[in-house]
Amino acid sequence: MTAGKRNTAQLQALDAAHHLHPFTDHRDLGGRGTRIIERASGVYLWDSEGNKLLDGMAGLWCVNIGYGRRELADAAHRQMLELPYYNSFFQCTHPPAVELASAIAEQAPAHMNRVFFTGSGSEANDTVLRMVRRYWDLQGQPQRKTVISRINGYHGSTVAGASLGGMSAMHEQGDLPIPGIVHIPQPYWYGEGGDMDEGEFGLWAARQLEQKILELGVDRVAAFIAEPIQGAGGVIVPPATYWPEIQRIVDQYGILLVVDEVICGFGRTGEWFGSQYYGIRPDLMPIAKGMTSGYLPMGGVIVGDRVASCLIDQGGEFFHGYTYSGHPVAAAVGLENLRILREEGIVDYAREQAAPYLQQKIAALAEHPLVGQVRGVGMLGALELVRDKRTRERFPGKGAAGTLCRDLCIRNGLVMRAVGDTLIMSPPLVIQPQEIDELFDKAWRTLNMAAEELR
């Protein structure tokens, strides 16, 4: 029997018997039963029961050009017939990897001209750790191994990625972080800024980096890694004072700056990269997600000239790589995805039309009694759910209000995500104004229903 002929109950039973999901409480999932998503088009999903859902999360922050673009399927098909696989080891390459690296470099900041391909964002951040430490070895400073990251940052779930990230729940399950990675406070003004002015808090949070560098010793610190906007941590938009001060600090102390663009890259902020939105100068940029709009798994690291020149001119062989680095089919899809983003002006549309309208509509959600703050940049948004707007008091049971709203969203035909008691969104860049209206209406209805239950 093929999967397409099984009904929902049969698929749920098979799933429970054989499939271990990522980031899932399997006992809880077994009691609820898996939601089976069968097809998608544009910004919509349909499950196996025929329910239509507006995907307010673009999958996992990745389906930037929307679902159902036949051009990407055709690109994959053509490449599979011509060269379904070959590696980039042993002084070999193939046209899709070469063309994609060139196309990415064309959109990246001017000082970033080379790309190392991986299979995911997690692998990209593993690669970053290796590159950063190799760079300092070649600079004759092998003691510079420590990477500074942020509490509640997210950089993947591999051992290195989860260590670079600052999520305590992940650290507790794997005796992490590994040695040589330390964390500083995040720039989460609403949740942690107290009575401080937002600009002052941004400077305070940035200067935690300087304090940590001096505490550890400048000659021991290799790099600072951070997302332009923290995604999985709750769409935490840093105060305007934050990134300029971070740039000053890394410049002053000569450490490498790693800007994790896995979520923000390829148009999410309304610019091609979050680094361009904030005017910062990274040495390394991990990428994935929007690079293929999620149609095939692929990631990479865009490498700045000072690091690339060092690795190339002084490094000899770099003992690192993956079987699927620059996979030809994934690269062909990535290349076609970039062509669509460019030629259809999708990043421009997001910046000039979709994002301003999305931010206007979700700003109106701040009027709801449950919403303490609304924030967002580009095609990212967050709603802070509170019991008392004035004091920012949360509801009892950490994350209970967020989980309730997430589940009610589904009942109302909308996919949003909860991070604790923060409801977050990241719709496809191609979402149209009437679909943004629909997202707003369904979110407002969800908040009304949640208010009734939480009472």
C-alpha positions as CSV (number, residue, x, y, z in Angstrom):
1,M,0.0,0.0,0.0
2,T,1.4,3.4,-1.0
3,A,1.5,6.3,1.5
4,G,-0.9,8.3,-0.7
5,K,-3.7,5.7,-0.2
6,R,-3.5,5.5,3.6
7,N,-6.0,7.5,5.6
8,T,-5.1,9.8,8.4
9,A,-5.5,7.2,11.2
10,Q,-3.3,4.8,9.4
11,L,-0.6,7.4,8.8
12,Q,-0.7,8.5,12.4
13,A,-0.3,4.9,13.6
14,L,2.7,4.3,11.3
15,D,4.2,7.6,12.4
16,A,3.8,6.7,16.1
17,A,5.3,3.2,15.5
18,H,8.3,4.3,13.4
19,H,9.0,8.0,13.2
20,L,11.0,10.0,15.8
21,H,10.3,13.7,15.2
22,P,12.7,16.5,15.9
23,F,12.1,18.8,18.9
24,T,9.1,16.7,20.0
25,D,7.7,15.2,23.2
26,H,6.8,11.8,21.8
27,R,4.6,10.8,24.6
28,D,2.5,13.9,24.1
29,L,2.5,13.5,20.4
30,G,1.3,9.9,20.7
31,G,-1.7,11.1,22.7
32,R,-2.6,13.9,20.3
33,G,-1.8,12.2,17.0
34,T,0.4,13.8,14.3
35,R,-1.0,16.4,11.9
36,I,-0.4,15.1,8.4
37,I,0.3,17.8,5.9
38,E,-0.3,16.6,2.4
39,R,0.0,19.4,-0.1
40,A,0.7,23.2,-0.4
41,S,0.4,26.1,-2.8
42,G,1.4,29.7,-2.4
43,V,1.1,30.5,1.3
44,Y,-1.4,27.7,2.1
45,L,-1.1,24.1,3.4
46,W,-3.8,21.4,3.4
47,D,-3.8,18.5,5.9
48,S,-5.0,15.0,5.3
49,E,-8.5,15.9,6.7
50,G,-8.8,18.7,4.1
51,N,-8.2,21.6,6.5
52,K,-6.7,24.7,4.8
53,L,-4.0,26.5,6.8
54,L,-2.3,29.8,6.1
55,D,1.3,29.2,6.8
56,G,2.4,32.1,8.9
57,M,5.8,30.5,9.5
58,A,6.9,29.7,5.9
59,G,7.6,26.1,7.0
60,L,10.5,26.7,9.4
61,W,11.3,30.3,8.3
62,C,12.4,29.0,4.9
63,V,9.7,28.9,2.1
64,N,10.5,32.4,1.0
65,I,9.1,32.2,-2.5
66,G,6.0,30.2,-1.4
67,Y,4.9,26.7,-2.2
68,G,4.3,25.1,-5.6
69,R,6.8,26.8,-7.8
70,R,7.2,24.3,-10.6
71,E,10.4,26.0,-11.8
72,L,12.3,24.6,-8.8
73,A,10.9,21.1,-9.4
74,D,11.9,21.3,-13.1
75,A,15.4,22.5,-12.1
76,A,15.8,19.5,-9.8
77,H,14.5,17.1,-12.5
78,R,16.8,18.5,-15.2
79,Q,19.8,18.2,-12.9
80,M,18.9,14.7,-11.7
81,L,18.9,13.5,-15.3
82,E,22.2,15.2,-16.2
83,L,24.3,14.7,-13.0
84,P,22.3,13.6,-9.9
85,Y,25.3,13.5,-7.6
86,Y,29.0,14.2,-7.5
87,N,31.2,15.4,-4.7
88,S,33.4,18.5,-4.4
89,F,36.4,16.6,-2.9
90,F,39.5,15.6,-4.8
91,Q,39.9,18.8,-6.8
92,C,36.5,18.3,-8.5
93,T,33.4,20.4,-8.8
94,H,30.3,20.8,-11.1
95,P,28.5,23.7,-12.8
96,P,25.6,24.1,-10.3
97,A,27.9,24.5,-7.3
98,V,30.2,27.0,-9.2
99,E,27.2,29.0,-10.5
100,L,25.5,29.1,-7.1
101,A,28.6,30.2,-5.2
102,S,29.0,33.0,-7.7
103,A,25.3,34.1,-7.5
104,I,25.4,34.2,-3.7
105,A,28.6,36.2,-3.7
106,E,27.0,38.7,-6.0
107,Q,24.2,39.4,-3.4
108,A,26.5,39.2,-0.3
109,P,28.3,42.2,1.2
110,A,31.1,43.4,-1.1
111,H,33.9,42.0,1.1
112,M,32.4,38.4,1.1
113,N,33.2,36.5,-2.1
114,R,33.5,32.8,-1.3
115,V,31.0,30.1,-0.2
116,F,31.6,26.8,1.6
117,F,28.6,24.5,1.1
118,T,27.0,22.3,3.7
119,G,23.7,20.4,4.0
120,S,22.0,22.6,6.7
121,G,22.4,25.6,8.9
122,S,23.6,23.3,11.8
123,E,26.4,22.0,9.6
124,A,27.2,25.6,8.6
125,N,27.7,26.5,12.2
126,D,29.9,23.4,12.8
127,T,31.9,24.7,9.8
128,V,32.1,28.1,11.3
129,L,33.7,26.8,14.5
130,R,36.3,24.8,12.5
131,M,37.1,27.8,10.2
132,V,37.4,30.3,13.1
133,R,39.8,28.1,15.0
134,R,41.8,27.3,11.8
135,Y,42.1,31.0,11.0
136,W,43.7,31.8,14.3
137,D,46.0,28.8,14.1
138,L,47.2,30.1,10.8
139,Q,47.6,33.6,12.3
140,G,50.1,32.1,14.8
141,Q,47.6,32.5,17.7
142,P,46.4,29.0,18.4
143,Q,45.3,30.0,21.9
144,R,42.5,32.1,20.4
145,K,39.9,29.4,20.5
146,T,37.0,30.8,22.6
147,V,33.8,31.8,20.8
148,I,31.4,34.1,22.6
149,S,27.7,33.7,21.8
150,R,24.4,34.8,23.4
151,I,22.1,33.3,25.9
152,N,18.9,32.1,24.1
153,G,20.6,32.4,20.7
154,Y,20.0,29.5,18.3
155,H,22.6,28.1,15.9
156,G,21.4,24.6,15.3
157,S,21.2,21.3,17.2
158,T,24.4,19.4,16.3
159,V,26.9,19.3,19.2
160,A,28.8,22.4,18.0
161,G,25.6,24.2,16.8
162,A,23.8,23.6,20.1
163,S,26.9,24.6,22.0
164,L,27.2,27.8,20.1
165,G,23.5,28.4,20.8
166,G,22.5,29.5,24.2
167,M,19.4,27.5,25.0
168,S,19.6,25.9,28.4
169,A,17.1,23.1,27.7
170,M,19.4,21.9,24.8
171,H,22.5,22.2,27.0
172,E,21.0,20.2,29.8
173,Q,20.4,17.2,27.5
174,G,23.8,16.9,26.1
175,D,26.4,18.1,28.7
176,L,26.8,21.2,26.6
177,P,28.3,23.6,25.7
178,I,31.6,22.0,24.7
179,P,34.7,23.7,26.0
180,G,35.7,27.0,24.4
181,I,32.2,28.5,24.0
182,V,30.8,31.0,26.5
183,H,27.6,33.1,26.5
184,I,26.6,36.6,27.3
185,P,23.1,38.2,27.8
186,Q,20.8,38.7,24.9
187,P,19.4,42.1,23.8
188,Y,15.8,41.3,24.8
189,W,14.6,44.6,26.1
190,Y,11.0,43.8,26.6
191,G,11.7,40.6,28.6
192,E,14.9,41.6,30.4
193,G,15.4,45.4,30.1
194,G,13.4,46.2,33.3
195,D,13.1,50.0,33.7
196,M,16.0,50.8,31.4
197,D,15.5,53.0,28.4
198,E,15.6,50.8,25.3
199,G,18.6,52.5,23.8
200,E,20.5,52.3,27.1
201,F,19.7,48.6,27.4
202,G,21.0,48.0,23.8
203,L,24.3,49.6,24.8
204,W,24.4,47.6,28.0
205,A,23.8,44.3,26.2
206,A,26.4,45.0,23.6
207,R,29.0,46.0,26.2
208,Q,28.5,42.6,27.8
209,L,30.6,41.4,24.9
210,E,33.5,43.8,25.7
211,Q,33.3,42.9,29.4
212,K,33.5,39.1,28.5
213,I,36.4,39.7,26.1
214,L,38.4,41.5,28.9
215,E,37.4,38.9,31.5
216,L,38.7,36.0,29.3
217,G,41.7,37.9,27.9
218,V,41.7,39.4,24.4
219,D,44.4,37.0,23.2
220,R,42.1,34.0,24.0
221,V,38.9,35.2,22.2
222,A,38.4,34.0,18.6
223,A,35.0,35.3,17.5
224,F,31.5,36.5,18.5
225,I,28.5,34.8,16.9
226,A,25.0,36.1,16.8
227,E,21.8,36.2,14.7
228,P,20.9,39.7,13.3
229,I,17.5,39.1,14.8
230,Q,17.0,36.1,17.1
231,G,14.5,33.8,15.4
232,A,13.9,30.7,17.4
233,G,14.5,32.6,20.6
234,G,11.3,34.6,20.0
235,V,12.0,37.1,17.2
236,I,14.0,39.3,19.4
237,V,14.8,42.5,17.6
238,P,17.8,44.3,19.2
239,P,17.6,48.0,20.1
240,A,18.9,50.3,17.4
241,T,22.0,51.0,19.6
242,Y,23.0,47.3,19.8
243,W,24.7,46.4,16.5
244,P,26.7,49.6,16.0
245,E,28.3,49.0,19.4
246,I,28.9,45.4,18.7
247,Q,30.7,46.4,15.5
248,R,32.8,48.9,17.4
249,I,33.8,46.2,19.9
250,V,34.8,43.5,17.5
251,D,36.8,46.1,15.5
252,Q,38.6,47.4,18.5
253,Y,39.6,44.0,19.8
254,G,40.2,42.4,16.4
255,I,38.0,39.3,16.9
256,L,36.0,37.7,14.1
257,L,32.3,38.5,13.7
258,V,30.0,35.7,12.7
259,V,26.5,36.8,11.7
260,D,24.2,33.8,11.5
261,E,22.0,34.5,8.5
262,V,20.2,31.1,8.4
263,I,16.8,32.8,9.1
264,C,17.5,36.4,8.1
265,G,19.2,35.6,4.8
266,F,17.7,35.8,1.4
267,G,15.1,38.5,2.0
268,R,13.6,38.0,5.4
269,T,14.4,41.5,6.7
270,G,13.6,43.2,3.4
271,E,17.3,43.2,2.4
272,W,19.1,40.2,1.0
273,F,20.9,39.7,4.3
274,G,20.3,40.9,7.9
275,S,23.9,42.2,7.9
276,Q,23.0,44.6,5.2
277,Y,19.8,45.7,7.0
278,Y,21.9,46.6,10.1
279,G,25.0,47.8,8.2
280,I,27.4,45.4,9.9
281,R,30.5,43.8,8.5
282,P,30.7,40.0,9.2
283,D,33.7,37.8,8.6
284,L,31.5,34.7,8.3
285,M,27.8,34.3,7.5
286,P,26.2,30.9,8.0
287,I,23.3,30.5,5.5
288,A,20.5,27.9,4.7
289,K,16.7,27.9,4.7
290,G,15.7,30.7,2.2
291,M,18.7,29.7,0.0
292,T,16.6,27.0,-1.6
293,S,13.3,28.3,-0.1
294,G,13.3,24.9,1.7
295,Y,12.6,22.9,-1.5
296,L,15.8,20.9,-0.9
297,P,18.1,20.8,2.1
298,M,21.2,23.0,1.7
299,G,23.3,25.3,3.7
300,G,26.7,27.1,3.6
301,V,29.0,29.7,5.0
302,I,29.7,32.9,3.1
303,V,33.3,33.7,3.9
304,G,34.8,37.2,4.1
305,D,38.0,38.0,2.2
306,R,40.3,38.2,5.2
307,V,39.4,34.7,6.4
308,A,39.2,33.2,2.9
309,S,42.6,34.6,1.9
310,C,44.2,33.2,5.0
311,L,42.7,29.7,4.5
312,I,43.7,29.7,0.8
313,D,47.2,31.3,0.9
314,Q,48.5,29.9,4.2
315,G,46.3,27.0,5.1
316,G,47.2,24.0,2.9
317,E,44.5,21.3,3.1
318,F,41.4,22.2,5.2
319,F,40.4,18.8,6.7
320,H,36.7,19.5,6.8
321,G,33.7,18.8,4.5
322,Y,30.5,16.8,3.9
323,T,29.5,14.2,1.4
324,Y,26.7,16.5,0.2
325,S,28.7,19.8,0.2
326,G,27.4,21.6,-2.9
327,H,25.1,18.7,-4.0
328,P,24.4,19.4,-7.7
329,V,20.6,19.0,-7.4
330,A,20.3,21.2,-4.3
331,A,22.6,23.7,-6.0
332,A,20.5,23.7,-9.2
333,V,17.4,24.4,-7.1
334,G,19.2,27.1,-5.1
335,L,20.3,28.8,-8.3
336,E,16.8,28.8,-9.7
337,N,15.5,30.1,-6.4
338,L,17.9,33.0,-6.5
339,R,16.9,33.7,-10.1
340,I,13.2,33.9,-9.1
341,L,14.0,36.1,-6.1
342,R,16.0,38.5,-8.3
343,E,14.0,38.5,-11.6
344,E,10.6,38.7,-9.9
345,G,11.8,41.4,-7.5
346,I,10.6,39.4,-4.5
347,V,13.1,40.9,-2.0
348,D,12.1,44.4,-3.3
349,Y,8.4,43.5,-2.9
350,A,9.0,42.3,0.6
351,R,10.8,45.5,1.6
352,E,8.6,48.0,-0.2
353,Q,5.1,46.5,0.0
354,A,4.6,43.3,2.0
355,A,6.8,44.1,5.0
356,P,5.4,47.6,5.7
357,Y,1.8,46.3,5.4
358,L,2.5,43.3,7.6
359,Q,4.1,45.5,10.2
360,Q,1.2,47.9,10.1
361,K,-1.3,45.1,10.5
362,I,0.4,43.3,13.3
363,A,1.1,46.6,15.1
364,A,-2.7,46.8,15.5
365,L,-2.6,43.6,17.5
366,A,-1.0,45.6,20.3
367,E,-4.5,46.9,21.1
368,H,-5.6,43.4,22.2
369,P,-5.8,43.0,26.0
370,L,-3.5,39.9,25.8
371,V,-0.7,41.6,23.9
372,G,1.9,43.5,25.9
373,Q,4.2,44.3,23.0
374,V,4.3,43.8,19.2
375,R,7.7,43.9,17.4
376,G,9.0,43.0,14.0
377,V,11.3,43.8,11.1
378,G,10.6,42.9,7.5
379,M,8.7,39.6,7.3
380,L,9.2,38.7,11.0
381,G,6.9,39.5,13.8
382,A,6.3,38.7,17.5
383,L,3.5,39.2,20.0
384,E,4.2,39.1,23.7
385,L,1.3,37.6,25.6
386,V,0.8,39.0,29.1
387,R,-1.8,39.0,31.9
388,D,-1.1,42.7,32.7
389,K,0.1,45.1,30.1
390,R,1.2,47.7,32.6
391,T,3.4,45.4,34.7
392,R,4.2,42.8,32.0
393,E,3.1,40.1,34.3
394,R,2.8,36.7,32.5
395,F,0.1,34.1,32.9
396,P,0.6,31.2,35.3
397,G,2.4,28.2,33.9
398,K,5.4,29.1,31.8
399,G,4.6,29.0,28.2
400,A,1.0,27.9,28.8
401,A,-0.6,31.0,27.1
402,G,1.7,30.6,24.1
403,T,0.9,27.0,23.6
404,L,-2.8,27.7,23.9
405,C,-2.6,30.4,21.3
406,R,-0.5,28.2,19.0
407,D,-3.1,25.4,19.1
408,L,-6.0,27.8,18.7
409,C,-4.3,29.3,15.6
410,I,-4.5,25.9,14.0
411,R,-8.2,25.6,14.8
412,N,-8.6,29.0,13.1
413,G,-6.7,27.9,10.0
414,L,-3.4,29.7,10.7
415,V,0.1,28.4,11.5
416,M,2.0,30.4,14.0
417,R,4.7,29.3,16.5
418,A,5.0,29.9,20.3
419,V,8.3,30.5,22.0
420,G,7.3,30.5,25.7
421,D,4.6,33.1,25.9
422,T,5.7,34.9,22.7
423,L,3.7,34.2,19.5
424,I,5.8,34.6,16.4
425,M,5.4,34.7,12.6
426,S,7.5,34.6,9.5
427,P,5.3,34.2,6.4
428,P,6.5,33.6,2.9
429,L,7.9,36.8,1.3
430,V,5.3,36.5,-1.5
431,I,2.3,36.8,0.8
432,Q,-0.2,39.2,-0.7
433,P,-2.1,42.1,1.1
434,Q,-5.4,40.2,1.2
435,E,-3.5,37.2,2.7
436,I,-1.9,39.5,5.3
437,D,-5.4,40.7,6.2
438,E,-6.5,37.1,6.6
439,L,-3.5,36.4,8.9
440,F,-4.4,39.4,11.0
441,D,-8.1,38.4,11.2
442,K,-7.3,34.9,12.2
443,A,-4.7,36.0,14.8
444,W,-7.2,38.5,16.3
445,R,-9.8,35.7,16.5
446,T,-7.3,33.4,18.1
447,L,-6.4,36.0,20.8
448,N,-10.1,36.5,21.6
449,M,-10.6,32.8,22.0
450,A,-7.5,32.6,24.2
451,A,-8.7,35.5,26.3
452,E,-11.9,33.6,27.0
453,E,-10.1,30.4,28.0
454,L,-7.4,32.1,30.1
455,R,-10.1,34.0,32.1
